[in-house]
Amino acid sequence: MIKHNFFHVRAMSINDTEQFQAIEKDAFPDLFPETNFKNELNRSIASLITIGIDTENNKKKEILNDNYLSNKIPLYRQGYTGWHGKKDFLVGIAESWNMVGETHIISIGVRRYFQNKGAGETLLLNILSNSENPIVTLEVRKSNQPAINLYKKYKFQIVGTRKKYYSDNGEDALIMTIESATSMKYKGFIEQSSELLVSKENQ
């Protein structure tokens, strides 16, 4: 797994389901229907990873309690997080499907308070680093310029449009693709990008 100085990344377990649901509702409040993560865990082609805070680390626990759980900032559903004092406080989730010759990124979501802190980018880098397929694809809302910019940073190209793809408002989705994700050149680019991201966090 590609590392992050503040967060850590690991595979999802069945015990993470409640936090996954809370993260999805926080990141995508208009999403319908909700994802059944228990079913996704049993899907043979699915890979689910999460990024979180190890609350046994005293410094991280202090930051988490002071800035988040103490309600000093707006929280989804009046503070509902899906977390019950267990070791890992999860802040982001990602799902991808391993298909024939293609890795399809289903979703990447981060709790709103933890967005723009490198969590979503770290999840994306992990998917790209671990892809065994040369082609990586995803759909993104046409209006989601920050996400589009992030994907372009990692060499995704816009290759098409899915009309009225999103059921909540009928918005179009852009289809974005990488066609050389397993090449030595691209793997080197991802490794270098990961090092730069960690270096940026240290500043």
C-alpha angles and dihedrals in degrees: 000000000000108000134229123199096231103025133044129216127219142150118281119256131198089256090064095062098102093049091046090055091049093049091050092051091048095046097037107025093167096049115127130213100025118234117261097221094184088060091045091054088057094048106107095214095047127101118190122187133175138200121212152149122267100227092195087074102091096212093050092044090054092051091047095049096042099044105030121015094042089069095240087138133043112277132195113260095002095301103326108153104157088236120123104186096283121146099268123056102195119213104173144024137197134186129191134172123224104219131170104299092339141084110208116199106216099183146336116198134174130186107262095243091055097047119117090027098101098264097113092043090051091052090050092049090052092053092048093045093050098042112122091188126083092220121065118180138179143164123235133182111264089231096050097097097164091056092044090052091050092051092047088052087062094048100262112154126207105243104166150335134255107211117228090352097156114073097203096066107357092249120165121248125220115224110222125188145182116201102187105045093135097050118114090238093055094043088052090050091052092048091050091046090052091052091049091050091053091046090052090052090054093057 
